[in-house]
Amino acid sequence: MLRGDKIAEADLTDWRKLAQGLHARYVVDDFAAGARFVAAVGEAGDALGHHPRVSIGKGYVDFKLVSDDAIYRDDEGTEHVVEWVTQQDVDLARRITEVAADHQLTSDPGSVSHIELGLDTADSAAIAPVWAALLTGSAEAQGRGTPSDEIRDATARVPNLWFGDADEHETAGRRFHIEVYVAPEVAEQRVAAAVAAGGTVVDDSNAPSHTVIADQDGNKGIVCVDVSAAKKS
C-alpha cells in the first residue's frame, strides 16, 4: 500500500485520493463518447493487468482505482491484505490521463466525492454480522479488505460501513453519521454551503481533515479530506 506522501509525490493532477481509493471524473459530450473512452481505458487496463471501477452517465465518466491485495503492516509487524492504493493504481491512473488526452477530454477533479457510513459502538464484532447481512446479504462483507469489522460490499452496491468507538454504558442515541469525502480544494466551499443551508459546525478541531456538521435536528455529517495525499503547494 502507498502512504499519502507517496501518492502526493505521484502528482496525479486528474485524480484525488478519497477514503481508500483514487477517484477521477472526466467530462464527455454524450454517452457514446463516454463509452468509447471507457473502451479505450479497458484496453489500457488489459495491458497493465488492472482495471478501474467505472460509472458512466450523461456528461461524465467516473473512475475509482483501488487494489484489493495491498499489504498493510500494523504496529506489531503483522501483515494484512487490504483494499488500498498501490503502485499499479498510480500507473493506471497516469495511463487513463493519457487516454483522456487522446480523446480530448477534460477532468473535473473538484467534483469527485465518496460516501461512507459510520456507526459508533462498543462491540463491533457483535453487531457487524447484522449489518453485513442487511447491507449485502453476505457474511463475507464483514472485514473484507480491512483488518477491522468494517462492512464492504465486493461489488460496491452500498457505501462502506465502518465502526467508531462508543462507551458500552453510553445511552443509546444518534450513533450513525455520514462521511462525505471530497477533494481538498472544495472542502471549505462544501462546509460553507452546509452552514448556509442551516447546518452548524460542531467540531472543526481536525479541519480540514474532518469537519463535523450538524443539521437542525442534531444529525451529524463529516466533510472528510485526505490531506496526506494532497499535493503540497
C-alpha positions as CSV (number, residue, x, y, z in Angstrom):
1,M,0.0,0.0,0.0
2,L,1.1,3.5,-0.7
3,R,1.1,6.1,2.0
4,G,-0.3,9.5,1.4
5,D,3.0,11.2,0.9
6,K,3.9,8.8,-1.9
7,I,0.5,9.4,-3.6
8,A,1.1,13.1,-3.4
9,E,4.5,12.7,-4.9
10,A,3.0,10.9,-7.9
11,D,1.4,14.3,-8.9
12,L,-1.8,12.8,-10.4
13,T,-3.4,16.0,-11.5
14,D,-6.7,14.5,-12.6
15,W,-7.1,12.3,-9.5
16,R,-7.9,12.8,-5.9
17,K,-7.4,10.3,-3.0
18,L,-10.8,9.8,-1.2
19,A,-11.0,7.2,1.5
20,Q,-9.3,4.0,0.3
21,G,-9.0,4.8,-3.4
22,L,-8.1,7.2,-6.2
23,H,-11.1,9.0,-7.9
24,A,-11.4,10.9,-11.1
25,R,-14.2,12.4,-13.2
26,Y,-13.9,13.2,-16.9
27,V,-16.4,15.4,-18.8
28,V,-17.8,13.9,-22.0
29,D,-20.2,15.3,-24.7
30,D,-22.5,12.4,-24.7
31,F,-22.9,8.8,-23.7
32,A,-21.4,7.4,-26.9
33,A,-18.2,9.5,-26.3
34,G,-18.1,8.2,-22.8
35,A,-18.5,4.6,-23.9
36,R,-15.6,5.0,-26.4
37,F,-13.5,6.4,-23.7
38,V,-14.3,3.5,-21.3
39,A,-13.5,1.0,-24.0
40,A,-10.1,2.6,-24.6
41,V,-9.4,2.6,-20.8
42,G,-10.4,-1.1,-20.8
43,E,-7.7,-1.8,-23.3
44,A,-5.2,0.2,-21.3
45,G,-6.2,-1.8,-18.2
46,D,-5.8,-5.1,-20.1
47,A,-2.2,-4.1,-20.9
48,L,-1.4,-3.4,-17.3
49,G,-3.4,-6.3,-15.8
50,H,-5.5,-4.0,-13.7
51,H,-8.9,-2.2,-14.1
52,P,-10.8,0.6,-12.5
53,R,-14.4,0.7,-11.3
54,V,-16.4,2.8,-13.7
55,S,-19.6,4.8,-13.6
56,I,-20.9,6.5,-16.7
57,G,-23.8,8.8,-17.2
58,K,-24.9,11.9,-19.1
59,G,-21.9,14.2,-19.4
60,Y,-19.4,12.3,-17.3
61,V,-17.3,9.2,-16.7
62,D,-16.2,8.4,-13.1
63,F,-13.4,6.1,-12.2
64,K,-12.2,4.6,-8.9
65,L,-8.9,2.9,-8.6
66,V,-8.1,0.6,-5.7
67,S,-6.2,-2.6,-5.2
68,D,-7.7,-5.5,-3.3
69,D,-4.3,-7.1,-2.5
70,A,-2.4,-4.2,-0.9
71,I,-0.3,-5.2,2.2
72,Y,-0.7,-3.3,5.4
73,R,1.7,-3.9,8.3
74,D,0.4,-3.0,11.8
75,D,2.4,-1.7,14.7
76,E,3.3,-5.3,15.7
77,G,4.6,-6.1,12.2
78,T,1.6,-8.3,11.3
79,E,0.7,-8.2,7.6
80,H,-2.9,-7.7,6.5
81,V,-4.3,-7.9,2.9
82,V,-6.4,-4.7,2.5
83,E,-8.1,-2.6,-0.1
84,W,-5.8,0.4,-0.7
85,V,-3.9,2.4,-3.4
86,T,-0.8,0.6,-4.7
87,Q,1.7,1.4,-7.5
88,Q,-0.5,-0.4,-10.0
89,D,-3.3,2.1,-9.3
90,V,-0.9,5.0,-9.8
91,D,0.4,3.6,-13.1
92,L,-3.1,3.0,-14.4
93,A,-4.2,6.5,-13.3
94,R,-1.4,8.0,-15.4
95,R,-2.3,5.9,-18.3
96,I,-6.0,6.9,-18.0
97,T,-5.0,10.5,-18.0
98,E,-3.1,9.9,-21.3
99,V,-6.1,8.2,-22.8
100,A,-8.3,11.1,-21.8
101,A,-5.9,13.5,-23.5
102,D,-6.0,11.4,-26.6
103,H,-9.8,11.7,-26.6
104,Q,-9.6,15.4,-25.9
105,L,-11.4,15.1,-22.6
106,T,-11.0,17.3,-19.6
107,S,-11.1,16.2,-16.0
108,D,-13.1,17.8,-13.2
109,P,-11.2,16.7,-10.0
110,G,-13.1,19.1,-7.7
111,S,-16.4,17.3,-8.4
112,V,-15.4,13.8,-7.1
113,S,-16.9,12.6,-3.9
114,H,-17.3,9.4,-1.9
115,I,-19.8,8.5,0.8
116,E,-19.3,6.2,3.8
117,L,-21.4,5.4,6.8
118,G,-20.1,5.5,10.4
119,L,-21.7,3.8,13.4
120,D,-20.4,4.2,16.9
121,T,-20.5,1.0,19.0
122,A,-18.8,-0.6,22.0
123,D,-18.8,-4.0,20.3
124,S,-18.4,-4.0,16.6
125,A,-17.7,-7.8,16.4
126,A,-21.2,-8.4,17.9
127,I,-23.2,-6.1,15.6
128,A,-21.2,-6.3,12.4
129,P,-22.8,-9.6,11.2
130,V,-26.2,-8.0,11.4
131,W,-25.1,-5.1,9.2
132,A,-23.3,-7.3,6.8
133,A,-26.5,-9.3,6.3
134,L,-28.7,-6.2,6.0
135,L,-26.5,-4.3,3.6
136,T,-25.0,-7.0,1.4
137,G,-26.7,-10.3,2.3
138,S,-23.2,-11.9,2.8
139,A,-21.2,-12.6,5.9
140,E,-18.1,-12.2,3.7
141,A,-18.6,-8.5,3.6
142,Q,-17.5,-8.2,7.3
143,G,-13.8,-7.4,7.4
144,R,-13.4,-7.6,3.7
145,G,-10.3,-5.7,2.6
146,T,-9.7,-4.3,6.1
147,P,-8.3,-5.6,9.4
148,S,-11.3,-4.3,11.2
149,D,-15.0,-5.3,11.3
150,E,-15.9,-2.8,8.6
151,I,-18.6,-3.8,6.1
152,R,-17.5,-3.6,2.4
153,D,-19.6,-5.0,-0.4
154,A,-17.4,-6.6,-3.1
155,T,-19.4,-5.0,-5.9
156,A,-19.7,-1.6,-4.2
157,R,-23.6,-1.7,-4.3
158,V,-23.8,0.1,-1.0
159,P,-21.5,2.5,0.9
160,N,-18.9,1.1,3.3
161,L,-19.9,1.0,6.9
162,W,-17.2,1.4,9.5
163,F,-17.4,1.3,13.3
164,G,-16.3,4.0,15.6
165,D,-15.8,3.7,19.4
166,A,-18.6,4.2,21.9
167,D,-18.7,3.6,25.6
168,E,-20.7,0.4,26.4
169,H,-22.5,2.3,29.1
170,E,-23.4,5.2,26.9
171,T,-27.1,5.9,26.5
172,A,-28.3,4.8,23.1
173,G,-29.0,7.7,20.8
174,R,-27.8,9.0,17.5
175,R,-24.8,6.8,16.6
176,F,-25.0,6.9,12.8
177,H,-23.3,9.6,10.8
178,I,-22.5,10.2,7.2
179,E,-18.9,10.8,5.9
180,V,-18.6,12.8,2.7
181,Y,-15.1,12.6,1.2
182,V,-14.3,15.5,-1.2
183,A,-11.3,16.9,-3.0
184,P,-9.2,19.3,-0.8
185,E,-9.9,22.3,-3.0
186,V,-13.6,22.2,-2.4
187,A,-13.8,21.2,1.3
188,E,-14.1,24.8,2.6
189,Q,-16.8,25.5,0.0
190,R,-18.7,22.3,0.9
191,V,-18.7,23.3,4.6
192,A,-19.8,26.8,3.8
193,A,-22.7,25.6,1.7
194,A,-23.9,23.3,4.5
195,V,-23.7,26.1,7.0
196,A,-25.6,28.5,4.6
197,A,-28.3,25.9,4.3
198,G,-28.8,25.9,8.1
199,G,-26.2,23.5,9.4
200,T,-23.8,24.1,12.2
201,V,-20.1,23.3,12.5
202,V,-19.9,21.4,15.8
203,D,-16.2,20.4,15.6
204,D,-13.5,21.7,13.3
205,S,-10.6,20.8,15.6
206,N,-9.3,18.4,13.0
207,A,-10.1,20.5,9.9
208,P,-9.6,20.3,7.0
209,S,-9.2,16.5,7.5
210,H,-12.5,16.3,9.4
211,T,-15.2,18.9,9.9
212,V,-18.3,17.8,11.8
213,I,-21.6,19.4,10.7
214,A,-24.9,19.0,12.4
215,D,-28.3,19.7,11.0
216,Q,-31.2,21.4,12.9
217,D,-32.2,18.0,14.4
218,G,-28.7,17.2,15.6
219,N,-27.9,14.6,12.9
220,K,-24.2,14.7,12.0
221,G,-22.2,14.5,8.8
222,I,-18.5,14.8,8.4
223,V,-16.7,16.5,5.5
224,C,-13.5,14.5,5.0
225,V,-10.3,15.3,3.2
226,D,-7.2,13.1,2.8
227,V,-4.7,15.9,3.3
228,S,-1.8,13.4,3.5
229,A,-2.3,12.5,-0.2
230,A,-2.9,16.1,-1.4
231,K,-0.2,17.8,-3.4
232,K,1.7,20.3,-1.3
233,S,1.7,23.8,-2.8
